[in-house]
């Protein structure tokens, strides 16, 4: 299992994947928004999305688990 973590405090703008979806390395998983900037969060490796732990408009802080890959 690989946990994809937030690298900064932000809000979740869009979630682009769902549980059970296969992803390749560098596929966009979701987009965070901070200070009116869009920050894409990409898959660090290929795998299957095990769980999405956030939803649009959620507030996250550095270290929050966003997505779990298996």
Helices and strands as residue ranges (DSSP letters): E 2-5, E 10-15, E 22-23, E 28-34, E 37-42, E 47-52, E 59-60, E 65-69
